[in-house]
Amino acid sequence: MDSRTAATSWPSHVKLDLVYLDAGHTYEDCACDISNWKRHVKPGGLLAGHDYNQKEFPGVVEAVKVMLDGPDEVLGNVWVKHL
């Protein structure tokens, strides 16, 4: 299933330690994924994703900046946010 359907189907009482996003690479897709999955991460958990690369995927970089006030860490092209 697609990411949006998976996130909205996920039981709200089941919180995750880590969610790793690697789906759509447009600003809209990435912002939607962040919004939909962030609520499923436990406090102290990690929200992370792939393709954090301004040249190739500026939408991913902008969505992480706007939706999460930027990443806490960037490891290669993986962004990480501690929630």
Secondary structure by P-SEA (a helix, b strand, c coil): ccaaaaaaaccccccccbbbbcccccaaaaaaaaaaccccccccbbbbcccccccccaaaaaaaaaaccccccccccbbbbcc
